[in-house]
């Protein structure tokens, strides 16, 4: 039972916390404190490779424009992380020399690292 309580305490500290059902079964469980990581700089390109494989995604954005076809197609790269990792996300801009960090509206607690410039995607991101 002690191990189960520990697991539920960890779950309570993640993302949306505990469901109402789990709260009802374990009313005295307190979320574990998540450590604050101060130095969120990329120190190893191999770490970045693993991070991008796990968290990054490529997608195609199609939006209206003033071209002859009235639409523009753009290849994009994105990584989304919790706002507590804002320094890490901003460091991607410096480390890779491209892209931008976009914070979600205040009601959300995440942000995106986005690269939408095709030459940057081909020359800098495909390298990894």
N, CA, C and O atoms as a GROMACS GRO file, in nm:
protein
  512
    1UNK      N    1   0.082  -0.120   0.000
    1UNK     CA    2   0.000   0.000   0.000
    1UNK      C    3   0.087   0.127   0.000
    1UNK      O    4   0.053   0.227  -0.062
    2UNK      N    5   0.200   0.119   0.070
    2UNK     CA    6   0.290   0.234   0.079
    2UNK      C    7   0.343   0.273  -0.059
    2UNK      O    8   0.352   0.391  -0.092
    3UNK      N    9   0.378   0.173  -0.140
    3UNK     CA   10   0.427   0.198  -0.275
    3UNK      C   11   0.319   0.260  -0.364
    3UNK      O   12   0.347   0.350  -0.444
    4UNK      N   13   0.196   0.213  -0.348
    4UNK     CA   14   0.085   0.267  -0.426
    4UNK      C   15   0.061   0.414  -0.392
    4UNK      O   16   0.038   0.495  -0.481
    5UNK      N   17   0.067   0.448  -0.264
    5UNK     CA   18   0.049   0.587  -0.220
    5UNK      C   19   0.159   0.675  -0.281
    5UNK      O   20   0.133   0.788  -0.324
    6UNK      N   21   0.282   0.622  -0.285
    6UNK     CA   22   0.393   0.699  -0.342
    6UNK      C   23   0.368   0.725  -0.491
    6UNK      O   24   0.391   0.836  -0.539
    7UNK      N   25   0.323   0.624  -0.563
    7UNK     CA   26   0.294   0.639  -0.707
    7UNK      C   27   0.183   0.740  -0.728
    7UNK      O   28   0.191   0.823  -0.820
    8UNK      N   29   0.080   0.736  -0.648
    8UNK     CA   30  -0.033   0.829  -0.662
    8UNK      C   31   0.010   0.972  -0.628
    8UNK      O   32  -0.039   1.067  -0.687
    9UNK      N   33   0.102   0.987  -0.532
    9UNK     CA   34   0.156   1.119  -0.499
    9UNK      C   35   0.232   1.177  -0.617
    9UNK      O   36   0.223   1.296  -0.646
   10UNK      N   37   0.307   1.092  -0.686
   10UNK     CA   38   0.379   1.138  -0.806
   10UNK      C   39   0.281   1.176  -0.915
   10UNK      O   40   0.297   1.279  -0.980
   11UNK      N   41   0.179   1.093  -0.935
   11UNK     CA   42   0.076   1.121  -1.036
   11UNK      C   43   0.005   1.253  -1.005
   11UNK      O   44  -0.028   1.328  -1.096
   12UNK      N   45  -0.017   1.281  -0.878
   12UNK     CA   46  -0.086   1.404  -0.837
   12UNK      C   47  -0.007   1.528  -0.875
   12UNK      O   48  -0.065   1.636  -0.893
   13UNK      N   49   0.126   1.515  -0.888
   13UNK     CA   50   0.209   1.632  -0.921
   13UNK      C   51   0.226   1.650  -1.071
   13UNK      O   52   0.286   1.748  -1.114
   14UNK      N   53   0.176   1.559  -1.151
   14UNK     CA   54   0.195   1.564  -1.297
   14UNK      C   55   0.074   1.624  -1.367
   14UNK      O   56  -0.040   1.601  -1.328
   15UNK      N   57   0.101   1.700  -1.471
   15UNK     CA   58   0.000   1.753  -1.563
   15UNK      C   59  -0.128   1.797  -1.494
   15UNK      O   60  -0.128   1.898  -1.424
   16UNK      N   61  -0.237   1.723  -1.512
   16UNK     CA   62  -0.366   1.765  -1.457
   16UNK      C   63  -0.394   1.708  -1.318
   16UNK      O   64  -0.505   1.724  -1.267
   17UNK      N   65  -0.298   1.642  -1.259
   17UNK     CA   66  -0.318   1.590  -1.124
   17UNK      C   67  -0.403   1.464  -1.123
   17UNK      O   68  -0.404   1.387  -1.219
   18UNK      N   69  -0.474   1.445  -1.014
   18UNK     CA   70  -0.555   1.325  -0.997
   18UNK      C   71  -0.697   1.344  -1.050
   18UNK      O   72  -0.752   1.454  -1.045
   19UNK      N   73  -0.753   1.236  -1.100
   19UNK     CA   74  -0.894   1.239  -1.142
   19UNK      C   75  -0.980   1.246  -1.016
   19UNK      O   76  -0.933   1.219  -0.906
   20UNK      N   77  -1.106   1.283  -1.034
   20UNK     CA   78  -1.198   1.290  -0.920
   20UNK      C   79  -1.212   1.154  -0.852
   20UNK      O   80  -1.226   1.146  -0.730
   21UNK      N   81  -1.207   1.048  -0.932
   21UNK     CA   82  -1.218   0.913  -0.877
   21UNK      C   83  -1.099   0.880  -0.786
   21UNK      O   84  -1.117   0.826  -0.677
   22UNK      N   85  -0.980   0.912  -0.831
   22UNK     CA   86  -0.862   0.887  -0.748
   22UNK      C   87  -0.862   0.975  -0.623
   22UNK      O   88  -0.823   0.930  -0.515
   23UNK      N   89  -0.906   1.099  -0.637
   23UNK     CA   90  -0.915   1.188  -0.519
   23UNK      C   91  -1.011   1.130  -0.416
   23UNK      O   92  -0.986   1.141  -0.296
   24UNK      N   93  -1.120   1.070  -0.463
   24UNK     CA   94  -1.217   1.012  -0.370
   24UNK      C   95  -1.160   0.891  -0.298
   24UNK      O   96  -1.185   0.872  -0.179
   25UNK      N   97  -1.081   0.808  -0.368
   25UNK     CA   98  -1.022   0.689  -0.307
   25UNK      C   99  -0.902   0.722  -0.218
   25UNK      O  100  -0.874   0.650  -0.122
   26UNK      N  101  -0.831   0.830  -0.251
   26UNK     CA  102  -0.710   0.866  -0.178
   26UNK      C  103  -0.715   1.014  -0.138
   26UNK      O  104  -0.637   1.094  -0.190
   27UNK      N  105  -0.806   1.051  -0.047
   27UNK     CA  106  -0.825   1.193  -0.015
   27UNK      C  107  -0.706   1.257   0.057
   27UNK      O  108  -0.692   1.380   0.053
   28UNK      N  109  -0.623   1.180   0.123
   28UNK     CA  110  -0.513   1.238   0.200
   28UNK      C  111  -0.382   1.246   0.123
   28UNK      O  112  -0.281   1.290   0.178
   29UNK      N  113  -0.381   1.205  -0.003
   29UNK     CA  114  -0.258   1.205  -0.082
   29UNK      C  115  -0.220   1.348  -0.119
   29UNK      O  116  -0.303   1.426  -0.166
   30UNK      N  117  -0.094   1.382  -0.096
   30UNK     CA  118  -0.042   1.514  -0.131
   30UNK      C  119   0.055   1.498  -0.248
   30UNK      O  120   0.134   1.404  -0.251
   31UNK      N  121   0.051   1.590  -0.345
   31UNK     CA  122   0.145   1.582  -0.458
   31UNK      C  123   0.289   1.598  -0.409
   31UNK      O  124   0.316   1.677  -0.318
   32UNK      N  125   0.380   1.524  -0.471
   32UNK     CA  126   0.522   1.543  -0.438
   32UNK      C  127   0.567   1.675  -0.499
   32UNK      O  128   0.513   1.719  -0.600
   33UNK      N  129   0.666   1.736  -0.438
   33UNK     CA  130   0.718   1.862  -0.490
   33UNK      C  131   0.809   1.833  -0.609
   33UNK      O  132   0.899   1.748  -0.602
   34UNK      N  133   0.785   1.903  -0.716
   34UNK     CA  134   0.869   1.889  -0.836
   34UNK      C  135   0.988   1.982  -0.821
   34UNK      O  136   0.972   2.100  -0.788
   35UNK      N  137   1.108   1.931  -0.844
   35UNK     CA  138   1.225   2.018  -0.829
   35UNK      C  139   1.228   2.126  -0.937
   35UNK      O  140   1.186   2.105  -1.050
   36UNK      N  141   1.279   2.241  -0.898
   36UNK     CA  142   1.296   2.350  -0.994
   36UNK      C  143   1.437   2.336  -1.050
   36UNK      O  144   1.535   2.335  -0.976
   37UNK      N  145   1.446   2.324  -1.181
   37UNK     CA  146   1.574   2.308  -1.248
   37UNK      C  147   1.618   2.445  -1.295
   37UNK      O  148   1.553   2.507  -1.379
   38UNK      N  149   1.730   2.492  -1.242
   38UNK     CA  150   1.774   2.628  -1.270
   38UNK      C  151   1.853   2.635  -1.400
   38UNK      O  152   1.827   2.722  -1.483
   39UNK      N  153   1.948   2.545  -1.420
   39UNK     CA  154   2.034   2.550  -1.538
   39UNK      C  155   1.975   2.462  -1.648
   39UNK      O  156   2.002   2.343  -1.654
   40UNK      N  157   1.896   2.522  -1.734
   40UNK     CA  158   1.832   2.447  -1.842
   40UNK      C  159   1.897   2.481  -1.976
   40UNK      O  160   1.830   2.529  -2.068
   41UNK      N  161   2.023   2.456  -1.985
   41UNK     CA  162   2.096   2.480  -2.110
   41UNK      C  163   2.127   2.346  -2.175
   41UNK      O  164   2.143   2.244  -2.107
   42UNK      N  165   2.136   2.346  -2.306
   42UNK     CA  166   2.169   2.226  -2.381
   42UNK      C  167   2.321   2.212  -2.381
   42UNK      O  168   2.392   2.298  -2.433
   43UNK      N  169   2.369   2.103  -2.322
   43UNK     CA  170   2.513   2.084  -2.308
   43UNK      C  171   2.567   1.978  -2.402
   43UNK      O  172   2.688   1.968  -2.421
   44UNK      N  173   2.481   1.898  -2.461
   44UNK     CA  174   2.527   1.786  -2.543
   44UNK      C  175   2.432   1.769  -2.661
   44UNK      O  176   2.311   1.759  -2.641
   45UNK      N  177   2.484   1.766  -2.784
   45UNK     CA  178   2.397   1.750  -2.901
   45UNK      C  179   2.324   1.615  -2.900
   45UNK      O  180   2.216   1.604  -2.958
   46UNK      N  181   2.381   1.513  -2.837
   46UNK     CA  182   2.313   1.384  -2.828
   46UNK      C  183   2.188   1.393  -2.741
   46UNK      O  184   2.087   1.327  -2.769
   47UNK      N  185   2.194   1.474  -2.636
   47UNK     CA  186   2.074   1.496  -2.554
   47UNK      C  187   1.966   1.561  -2.638
   47UNK      O  188   1.849   1.523  -2.630
   48UNK      N  189   2.006   1.659  -2.719
   48UNK     CA  190   1.909   1.728  -2.805
   48UNK      C  191   1.844   1.631  -2.903
   48UNK      O  192   1.724   1.640  -2.928
   49UNK      N  193   1.922   1.540  -2.959
   49UNK     CA  194   1.866   1.440  -3.052
   49UNK      C  195   1.757   1.360  -2.983
   49UNK      O  196   1.647   1.345  -3.037
   50UNK      N  197   1.785   1.309  -2.864
   50UNK     CA  198   1.685   1.232  -2.790
   50UNK      C  199   1.562   1.314  -2.755
   50UNK      O  200   1.449   1.266  -2.764
   51UNK      N  201   1.584   1.438  -2.715
   51UNK     CA  202   1.474   1.527  -2.680
   51UNK      C  203   1.383   1.551  -2.800
   51UNK      O  204   1.260   1.545  -2.788
   52UNK      N  205   1.443   1.579  -2.916
   52UNK     CA  206   1.364   1.605  -3.038
   52UNK      C  207   1.290   1.479  -3.083
   52UNK      O  208   1.175   1.487  -3.126
   53UNK      N  209   1.355   1.363  -3.073
   53UNK     CA  210   1.288   1.238  -3.110
   53UNK      C  211   1.165   1.215  -3.023
   53UNK      O  212   1.061   1.171  -3.072
   54UNK      N  213   1.178   1.246  -2.895
   54UNK     CA  214   1.067   1.223  -2.803
   54UNK      C  215   0.960   1.330  -2.805
   54UNK      O  216   0.842   1.301  -2.786
   55UNK      N  217   1.000   1.455  -2.826
   55UNK     CA  218   0.906   1.566  -2.809
   55UNK      C  219   0.877   1.646  -2.935
   55UNK      O  220   0.777   1.718  -2.940
   56UNK      N  221   0.961   1.636  -3.036
   56UNK     CA  222   0.945   1.720  -3.156
   56UNK      C  223   0.851   1.659  -3.258
   56UNK      O  224   0.828   1.538  -3.259
   57UNK      N  225   0.797   1.745  -3.343
   57UNK     CA  226   0.715   1.695  -3.453
   57UNK      C  227   0.724   1.790  -3.572
   57UNK      O  228   0.738   1.911  -3.557
   58UNK      N  229   0.718   1.731  -3.690
   58UNK     CA  230   0.709   1.806  -3.813
   58UNK      C  231   0.564   1.800  -3.859
   58UNK      O  232   0.497   1.698  -3.843
   59UNK      N  233   0.516   1.908  -3.916
   59UNK     CA  234   0.380   1.907  -3.971
   59UNK      C  235   0.372   2.008  -4.084
   59UNK      O  236   0.460   2.091  -4.102
   60UNK      N  237   0.264   1.999  -4.158
   60UNK     CA  238   0.241   2.090  -4.270
   60UNK      C  239   0.126   2.182  -4.231
   60UNK      O  240   0.020   2.138  -4.187
   61UNK      N  241   0.150   2.310  -4.249
   61UNK     CA  242   0.048   2.410  -4.221
   61UNK      C  243  -0.003   2.465  -4.354
   61UNK      O  244   0.076   2.504  -4.441
   62UNK      N  245  -0.133   2.468  -4.369
   62UNK     CA  246  -0.196   2.522  -4.489
   62UNK      C  247  -0.283   2.638  -4.444
   62UNK      O  248  -0.371   2.622  -4.360
   63UNK      N  249  -0.258   2.756  -4.502
   63UNK     CA  250  -0.337   2.871  -4.461
   63UNK      C  251  -0.365   2.960  -4.581
   63UNK      O  252  -0.295   2.956  -4.682
   64UNK      N  253  -0.469   3.041  -4.568
   64UNK     CA  254  -0.508   3.131  -4.675
   64UNK      C  255  -0.402   3.238  -4.694
   64UNK      O  256  -0.340   3.286  -4.599
   65UNK      N  257  -0.383   3.276  -4.821
   65UNK     CA  258  -0.286   3.381  -4.852
   65UNK      C  259  -0.331   3.456  -4.977
   65UNK      O  260  -0.438   3.431  -5.031
   66UNK      N  261  -0.247   3.547  -5.021
   66UNK     CA  262  -0.283   3.627  -5.138
   66UNK      C  263  -0.215   3.574  -5.264
   66UNK      O  264  -0.198   3.648  -5.361
   67UNK      N  265  -0.177   3.447  -5.266
   67UNK     CA  266  -0.115   3.387  -5.384
   67UNK      C  267  -0.223   3.353  -5.487
   67UNK      O  268  -0.342   3.369  -5.461
   68UNK      N  269  -0.180   3.307  -5.604
   68UNK     CA  270  -0.275   3.271  -5.709
   68UNK      C  271  -0.369   3.160  -5.666
   68UNK      O  272  -0.487   3.160  -5.703
   69UNK      N  273  -0.320   3.067  -5.587
   69UNK     CA  274  -0.405   2.956  -5.543
   69UNK      C  275  -0.484   2.990  -5.417
   69UNK      O  276  -0.570   2.912  -5.374
   70UNK      N  277  -0.457   3.103  -5.358
   70UNK     CA  278  -0.521   3.151  -5.235
   70UNK      C  279  -0.478   3.074  -5.111
   70UNK      O  280  -0.532   3.097  -5.002
   71UNK      N  281  -0.383   2.984  -5.125
   71UNK     CA  282  -0.335   2.908  -5.010
   71UNK      C  283  -0.183   2.899  -5.014
   71UNK      O  284  -0.122   2.900  -5.120
   72UNK      N  285  -0.123   2.889  -4.896
   72UNK     CA  286   0.019   2.867  -4.882
   72UNK      C  287   0.040   2.742  -4.798
   72UNK      O  288  -0.030   2.720  -4.699
   73UNK      N  289   0.136   2.662  -4.838
   73UNK     CA  290   0.170   2.540  -4.765
   73UNK      C  291   0.308   2.561  -4.705
   73UNK      O  292   0.400   2.605  -4.773
   74UNK      N  293   0.321   2.529  -4.576
   74UNK     CA  294   0.448   2.552  -4.509
   74UNK      C  295   0.483   2.431  -4.421
   74UNK      O  296   0.400   2.384  -4.343
   75UNK      N  297   0.606   2.382  -4.434
   75UNK     CA  298   0.657   2.278  -4.345
   75UNK      C  299   0.699   2.346  -4.216
   75UNK      O  300   0.765   2.450  -4.219
   76UNK      N  301   0.661   2.287  -4.103
   76UNK     CA  302   0.695   2.346  -3.974
   76UNK      C  303   0.746   2.239  -3.878
   76UNK      O  304   0.715   2.121  -3.892
   77UNK      N  305   0.823   2.284  -3.782
   77UNK     CA  306   0.873   2.198  -3.674
   77UNK      C  307   0.831   2.260  -3.543
   77UNK      O  308   0.835   2.382  -3.527
   78UNK      N  309   0.791   2.175  -3.447
   78UNK     CA  310   0.741   2.228  -3.319
   78UNK      C  311   0.775   2.135  -3.205
   78UNK      O  312   0.771   2.012  -3.218
   79UNK      N  313   0.809   2.195  -3.091
   79UNK     CA  314   0.823   2.123  -2.964
   79UNK      C  315   0.738   2.200  -2.864
   79UNK      O  316   0.750   2.322  -2.853
   80UNK      N  317   0.652   2.130  -2.791
   80UNK     CA  318   0.569   2.192  -2.689
   80UNK      C  319   0.610   2.139  -2.552
   80UNK      O  320   0.626   2.019  -2.533
   81UNK      N  321   0.627   2.230  -2.458
   81UNK     CA  322   0.664   2.192  -2.322
   81UNK      C  323   0.589   2.279  -2.221
   81UNK      O  324   0.538   2.385  -2.255
   82UNK      N  325   0.583   2.232  -2.098
   82UNK     CA  326   0.522   2.306  -1.988
   82UNK      C  327   0.596   2.438  -1.969
   82UNK      O  328   0.715   2.448  -1.998
   83UNK      N  329   0.526   2.538  -1.922
   83UNK     CA  330   0.585   2.670  -1.906
   83UNK      C  331   0.699   2.672  -1.804
   83UNK      O  332   0.779   2.765  -1.804
   84UNK      N  333   0.708   2.571  -1.719
   84UNK     CA  334   0.820   2.566  -1.624
   84UNK      C  335   0.953   2.543  -1.697
   84UNK      O  336   1.060   2.564  -1.639
   85UNK      N  337   0.948   2.500  -1.823
   85UNK     CA  338   1.068   2.476  -1.902
   85UNK      C  339   1.095   2.588  -2.003
   85UNK      O  340   1.157   2.565  -2.106
   86UNK      N  341   1.048   2.708  -1.973
   86UNK     CA  342   1.061   2.820  -2.066
   86UNK      C  343   1.208   2.850  -2.099
   86UNK      O  344   1.240   2.881  -2.213
   87UNK      N  345   1.296   2.841  -2.000
   87UNK     CA  346   1.438   2.871  -2.026
   87UNK      C  347   1.499   2.770  -2.121
   87UNK      O  348   1.577   2.806  -2.209
   88UNK      N  349   1.463   2.643  -2.105
   88UNK     CA  350   1.512   2.541  -2.198
   88UNK      C  351   1.461   2.568  -2.338
   88UNK      O  352   1.537   2.560  -2.435
   89UNK      N  353   1.334   2.600  -2.350
   89UNK     CA  354   1.275   2.624  -2.482
   89UNK      C  355   1.339   2.746  -2.549
   89UNK      O  356   1.364   2.744  -2.670
   90UNK      N  357   1.365   2.850  -2.472
   90UNK     CA  358   1.430   2.968  -2.528
   90UNK      C  359   1.574   2.938  -2.567
   90UNK      O  360   1.626   2.997  -2.661
   91UNK      N  361   1.639   2.848  -2.493
   91UNK     CA  362   1.778   2.816  -2.525
   91UNK      C  363   1.789   2.742  -2.659
   91UNK      O  364   1.895   2.743  -2.721
   92UNK      N  365   1.680   2.677  -2.703
   92UNK     CA  366   1.681   2.612  -2.834
   92UNK      C  367   1.704   2.712  -2.946
   92UNK      O  368   1.770   2.682  -3.045
   93UNK      N  369   1.648   2.831  -2.930
   93UNK     CA  370   1.664   2.936  -3.032
   93UNK      C  371   1.812   2.970  -3.047
   93UNK      O  372   1.863   2.979  -3.159
   94UNK      N  373   1.882   2.988  -2.936
   94UNK     CA  374   2.024   3.022  -2.940
   94UNK      C  375   2.108   2.903  -2.987
   94UNK      O  376   2.197   2.919  -3.070
   95UNK      N  377   2.079   2.786  -2.935
   95UNK     CA  378   2.160   2.668  -2.966
   95UNK      C  379   2.152   2.631  -3.114
   95UNK      O  380   2.253   2.601  -3.177
   96UNK      N  381   2.030   2.632  -3.168
   96UNK     CA  382   2.011   2.594  -3.308
   96UNK      C  383   2.026   2.711  -3.405
   96UNK      O  384   2.042   2.691  -3.525
   97UNK      N  385   2.021   2.832  -3.352
   97UNK     CA  386   2.036   2.950  -3.437
   97UNK      C  387   1.918   2.974  -3.528
   97UNK      O  388   1.932   3.032  -3.635
   98UNK      N  389   1.800   2.928  -3.485
   98UNK     CA  390   1.679   2.950  -3.565
   98UNK      C  391   1.556   2.929  -3.478
   98UNK      O  392   1.566   2.884  -3.363
   99UNK      N  393   1.443   2.962  -3.533
   99UNK     CA  394   1.316   2.940  -3.464
   99UNK      C  395   1.284   3.050  -3.366
   99UNK      O  396   1.354   3.151  -3.354
  100UNK      N  397   1.173   3.026  -3.294
  100UNK     CA  398   1.126   3.124  -3.195
  100UNK      C  399   1.048   3.050  -3.087
  100UNK      O  400   0.998   2.940  -3.109
  101UNK      N  401   1.039   3.113  -2.972
  101UNK     CA  402   0.958   3.058  -2.863
  101UNK      C  403   0.828   3.137  -2.857
  101UNK      O  404   0.829   3.260  -2.859
  102UNK      N  405   0.717   3.066  -2.849
  102UNK     CA  406   0.585   3.130  -2.842
  102UNK      C  407   0.514   3.077  -2.718
  102UNK      O  408   0.485   2.958  -2.708
  103UNK      N  409   0.487   3.166  -2.623
  103UNK     CA  410   0.415   3.127  -2.502
  103UNK      C  411   0.266   3.118  -2.533
  103UNK      O  412   0.213   3.198  -2.610
  104UNK      N  413   0.201   3.021  -2.474
  104UNK     CA  414   0.056   3.006  -2.490
  104UNK      C  415  -0.014   3.118  -2.414
  104UNK      O  416   0.048   3.184  -2.330
  105UNK      N  417  -0.142   3.140  -2.442
  105UNK     CA  418  -0.216   3.241  -2.365
  105UNK      C  419  -0.207   3.213  -2.215
  105UNK      O  420  -0.182   3.099  -2.174
  106UNK      N  421  -0.228   3.314  -2.135
  106UNK     CA  422  -0.214   3.302  -1.989
  106UNK      C  423  -0.298   3.191  -1.928
  106UNK      O  424  -0.264   3.138  -1.822
  107UNK      N  425  -0.408   3.155  -1.993
  107UNK     CA  426  -0.494   3.051  -1.938
  107UNK      C  427  -0.434   2.911  -1.955
  107UNK      O  428  -0.481   2.816  -1.893
  108UNK      N  429  -0.332   2.899  -2.037
  108UNK     CA  430  -0.264   2.771  -2.061
  108UNK      C  431  -0.126   2.779  -1.998
  108UNK      O  432  -0.073   2.889  -1.979
  109UNK      N  433  -0.068   2.667  -1.966
  109UNK     CA  434   0.064   2.671  -1.904
  109UNK      C  435   0.166   2.591  -1.986
  109UNK      O  436   0.230   2.499  -1.935
  110UNK      N  437   0.179   2.630  -2.112
  110UNK     CA  438   0.279   2.568  -2.197
  110UNK      C  439   0.329   2.670  -2.299
  110UNK      O  440   0.276   2.780  -2.310
  111UNK      N  441   0.430   2.630  -2.373
  111UNK     CA  442   0.484   2.715  -2.479
  111UNK      C  443   0.541   2.628  -2.589
  111UNK      O  444   0.565   2.509  -2.570
  112UNK      N  445   0.563   2.688  -2.704
  112UNK     CA  446   0.609   2.615  -2.822
  112UNK      C  447   0.739   2.674  -2.875
  112UNK      O  448   0.755   2.796  -2.882
  113UNK      N  449   0.830   2.587  -2.911
  113UNK     CA  450   0.946   2.625  -2.992
  113UNK      C  451   0.906   2.592  -3.135
  113UNK      O  452   0.872   2.477  -3.164
  114UNK      N  453   0.909   2.691  -3.224
  114UNK     CA  454   0.860   2.673  -3.361
  114UNK      C  455   0.966   2.717  -3.461
  114UNK      O  456   1.027   2.823  -3.446
  115UNK      N  457   0.987   2.634  -3.563
  115UNK     CA  458   1.071   2.672  -3.676
  115UNK      C  459   0.984   2.657  -3.800
  115UNK      O  460   0.932   2.550  -3.828
  116UNK      N  461   0.969   2.769  -3.875
  116UNK     CA  462   0.885   2.765  -3.994
  116UNK      C  463   0.961   2.806  -4.121
  116UNK      O  464   0.904   2.805  -4.230
  117UNK      N  465   1.086   2.843  -4.107
  117UNK     CA  466   1.167   2.882  -4.221
  117UNK      C  467   1.227   2.755  -4.283
  117UNK      O  468   1.306   2.686  -4.219
  118UNK      N  469   1.190   2.724  -4.408
  118UNK     CA  470   1.233   2.600  -4.473
  118UNK      C  471   1.386   2.585  -4.478
  118UNK      O  472   1.435   2.477  -4.446
  119UNK      N  473   1.462   2.687  -4.515
  119UNK     CA  474   1.607   2.670  -4.514
  119UNK      C  475   1.662   2.635  -4.374
  119UNK      O  476   1.755   2.555  -4.363
  120UNK      N  477   1.605   2.692  -4.269
  120UNK     CA  478   1.648   2.657  -4.133
  120UNK      C  479   1.616   2.512  -4.101
  120UNK      O  480   1.697   2.442  -4.040
  121UNK      N  481   1.499   2.466  -4.141
  121UNK     CA  482   1.460   2.327  -4.117
  121UNK      C  483   1.557   2.233  -4.188
  121UNK      O  484   1.606   2.137  -4.129
  122UNK      N  485   1.585   2.261  -4.315
  122UNK     CA  486   1.670   2.173  -4.394
  122UNK      C  487   1.816   2.179  -4.348
  122UNK      O  488   1.880   2.075  -4.332
  123UNK      N  489   1.868   2.298  -4.327
  123UNK     CA  490   2.010   2.313  -4.299
  123UNK      C  491   2.048   2.293  -4.153
  123UNK      O  492   2.159   2.250  -4.123
  124UNK      N  493   1.956   2.324  -4.061
  124UNK     CA  494   1.991   2.317  -3.918
  124UNK      C  495   1.923   2.201  -3.845
  124UNK      O  496   1.989   2.131  -3.768
  125UNK      N  497   1.794   2.179  -3.868
  125UNK     CA  498   1.725   2.074  -3.793
  125UNK      C  499   1.750   1.936  -3.849
  125UNK      O  500   1.766   1.841  -3.772
  126UNK      N  501   1.754   1.921  -3.980
  126UNK     CA  502   1.777   1.789  -4.038
  126UNK      C  503   1.914   1.736  -4.000
  126UNK      O  504   1.937   1.615  -4.002
  127UNK      N  505   2.006   1.825  -3.964
  127UNK     CA  506   2.138   1.786  -3.916
  127UNK      C  507   2.125   1.693  -3.794
  127UNK      O  508   2.202   1.598  -3.778
  128UNK      N  509   2.028   1.723  -3.710
  128UNK     CA  510   2.006   1.641  -3.590
  128UNK      C  511   1.918   1.523  -3.620
  128UNK      O  512   1.890   1.443  -3.531
   0.00000   0.00000   0.00000
